[in-house]
Amino acid sequence: MMAGASIESQPDYKLIRFYDFRDLSNRDPAAPKVGRKYVYRIRVAIEDPNLPRNAVLRPSNGSLTTEVFRRVEQEKQKGKSGNSIRWTEFSQPSPVVSLPPVTEAYVGPVVAAATRKMQVGGREVEVTNKPATGKVVGTKWDPTYQVPMPIWMDVTRGSVLAKKGEADIPDPLSMNVKKLPDADLNLESVVVDLGGGQELDIAKDPEADKNAAPLLSPSWMLLFDADGGLRVVDEIESQKGYRLYSYADDRGE
């Protein structure tokens, strides 16, 4: 206010950044909640420079245009100091937004079920000798350390994504991995089914390396999550998160 500004230097727009945080203490019922979607509209209140609350800062009547002078006089008649706050119109609705999930599961490789065929009552029946197994990296936001806490699990059908034990937690400040000996991770999810990991039936190059690993179909898992919904998580979609939280690059995988 002391330096002033010319009309030519005034910008057309002002940037307003708005944050709405989740309340981990659950004491604020109006705070955003995980699993819900929100749309925001905002408006801004500013102090009227022609009718500030501090009477010393008010401009002289002679410096006001006729239109502004009339408005200021009308505001003064409403009260002792008038209405010094002016509101903008509400903004257009924002895009739909939501909080990131507190828990997440990233699917790794699945070892396909071992099966054999038998004749039963004159019909050929496929029997499972060994059920399919897979690897999952589960993460849960830890409010104490303010980072996602990852734990690796070997699962099969019916496995509950919960585990107690040692966990590797990344330190966001030092960028080092620290050991947490008594981690307690519960994603409140169950593996309903899983599949993939079968060798793809494609033509092989006879000149290719005979010792090369076979191409396998991508793995997937059907999860019954904490919200009571069913969702499919596949290996391709989970690749980035799985490698990140299993430290695959550091372990040479």
N, C-alpha and C positions, 0 to 999 in steps of 0.2 A: 504493500500500500504506500510505503514511503517513496519508493523509486518511481511508481507510476508506470504506465504503459500507453503507447499510442494506439489508436484504433487499428492501424495497419498491422500491429504485432499481435493482436488478439487471435487465438486459434478458433476455428469453427467448432471443434469438439474437445471435450475433456474425457480422459480415460478414467473409468471407475471400475475397480477390481473388487469383486464381492466373493467372500468365502462363507461357507456354511459347514461347520464341523460336526462330526459325530460326537456324541457325549458318551464316553466310555463308562461314566459313573451312573448313567441312566437316570439322572435327576432332572433332566430337561426333557419334558414330553414333546416339545416342539422340535427337537433336534432330529436331523435326518437319520433314518434307520436302514440297515442293510436289508436288501431284498425288495425295497420299494423304489419307485421311480418318481421323479419330481420335475416340475416345470416352474420357473421363477419369473416374476415380473418385479421391477424395482422402480422407485421414484426417488428423487433427490430433493432435500430441503436445503436452501441456502439463505443466508442473511441478506435482506434487502439493502444494497449499498445506499439507496436513497432514503431509507428509514431504519438505520441501524439502532440497536438497543441502547448504545451509548450516545446520548444526545449531543455530546461534544463533537462526535464524528459526522453528524448530519450535515449535508451540504445546504447551502443557503437556498431559499425559495427562488431567488432570481436565477440560479444556475440550472433550474429544472425546466424541462419543456412543459407546455401547457397540459399535455396528457398525463405526464408523470406527476405534476403538481396536484392535479385533481385526484389522482389515485392515492397519493400520500395523505392528502387532507381527509379523504374518506376513511382511510385506515386509522388515522389519529382519532377520529370521532368514535371508533369502536372501543377505545380504551385509553388509558393514560399515556401509554407509549406507542399505541398502535400495534399492528401485526407486523413484526420485523422479519418473519419467516415466510419465504415464498416456496411453493412446491412445484415441481415439474409434473408433467403428465406421466402416467405409468408407461414403462417400456413395453415393447412387444414381448410376447412369451418367449422364453429361452428354449433351446432344444431340450429334449428329454434327457435327464441326467440321473445317475445313481451312484451310490458308494461302491467301491470295489469290494468283492466278497472277503470276509474275514478268513475263510478257509478255502483251500484250493487243492485239487488233486491232478497230478501230471502223470500220464501213463507212459511206462517204458516198454521194453520188449516182453512179449508173451511166448512162453513155450507151449506149443499146441498139445492138446490131449493125445495120449497114446491109445489107439483103438485097435481092435481086431474084429473080424467078422466070424459069426458062428451060425450054424444051422439050428433053428429052433422051430419045431413043428412044421418042417418042410419049408420054412422061410429063412432068408438070410437076415440076420440081425447084427447090427454094429454094437459092440460092447466096449466100454471105456475101461482100459486097464489102469490108466493114470490120468487124473483130471488135469486140465490146463492150469498153468501157474503163470503169474506175471509179476512185474515190479512196478511199484507206485512210489512217487515222491509226494508226500502230503505236506502242506504248509499251513500254518495258522499264525495270524498276527499276534505277536506278543506285546502287550501294552507296557510291560516293564522295560524291555530292551528296544521297543519301537522298531522291530524288524520282523519279517516273516520267519517263523521257526520251522525248518525243514526236518523231516525224518523219513528214511527209506523203509519200505515194507515189501515183503514178499506175500502175495495174496493169491487166493483162489476163490471159487464161488462161495459166497456166504461170509467172506472175511469182513470184519469190521475195521474201518480205517481209524484205528486208535492204537496208541503205543506209548509206553513209558520207558525211559532210558536215556542214554546219552544222545545229544544232538549237537550238530555243528552250526553255530550261529555266526553269520557275517557281521562284523563290526563296521557300521557305515562311516565311522570317523577314521579309523586306522586302516580300513580295507583288509583286515586280517580275519581269519576264521578262528573263532574261539569255541572251546568245548563247554557244553552245559551238561553236567552229569545227571541231573534229575529232571529232565524235560518230561512234560506230560502233554501229549498231543492227542486231541480227540476231534476228528472231523465230523463226527456224528453221521457217518455215511457207511453204506454197506455195498459190497460188490455183489450185484445180482447175477451177472454173467460176464464172461470175457471170451475173447477169441482172437484169431489172427495167428501169425507165426508159422503158417503153412508154406512150404516151398511152392513158389509160383510155377505153374506148368507152362513154361515158355521154351522156345527153341534155344538150345545152347550152342555157342560158337565152338566148334571142334578145336579151334586153335587157341581158345582162351585158356587161362591158367587153370589146370585141373584142381589145384588146391584152393582156388578162390571160394569164398563163402557163398552159399546159394542165396538167391534173392527170395525173401520171405514177404508174405502179405502183411500189411501194417496191422498192428494190434489195436484192440479197442476194448473198452469196458463199459458196462451198463451199471450206473451207480444209482442207488436210492439215497438221496441227499437229506440234509438236516431239515429242509423245508417241506419234506414229504413228496418231492418230485422225482421223476426219473430223468436222467440225462446220460447221453453217450459221450464219452471222452475217448478220443483216438490218439494214436501215437504220433501222427503227423502234426495234428493241432497242438499237441503237448510238447513237441520236440524242444522248443526253445526253453520253456520253463523246466522241463525234466533235466536238460543238460545244465541249466543254470544252477538249480538247487541240489543236484547230485554231484556238482563239481566234476563233471565228466572230463572237461578239458584238463583240469589239474591232475586228474588221475590217469590221463593218457588214453581215454576212450574216444 
